[in-house]
Amino acid sequence: MDSKIINQFPIRGYLAEINILPAKDNGYYGMYHSPFRDDHNASMKVDFDKNLWIDYGTNEGGTLIDLVMKISNCSFHDAISRFENDSANKSFSFHGN
């Protein structure tokens, strides 16, 4: 699967699939508690329109693939393989709103 296609899948949907929901939903963006560290202030922003994320506490951010790499502590290739495997197993279920 092509990385450009994967990065079009909504970050909001991916996070919901792994039971991470926004602490605040402001319509076009959501504020989340960072899944990477102890975060009491919901300092990770996901821009739903641009489909990008940034963790203000660590100043890291990027695309869906970047997020998967960070959450899973894996390489670019491994992150893409996760989507290919999920798609092949038909458990790949997150999609647009």
Secondary structure, DSSP 8 states (H G I E B T S, - for coil): --HHHHTTS-HHHHHHHTT---SEE-SSEEEE--TTS--SS--EEEETTTTEEEETTTTEEE-HHHHHHHHHT--HHHHHHHHHHHHHTT-------
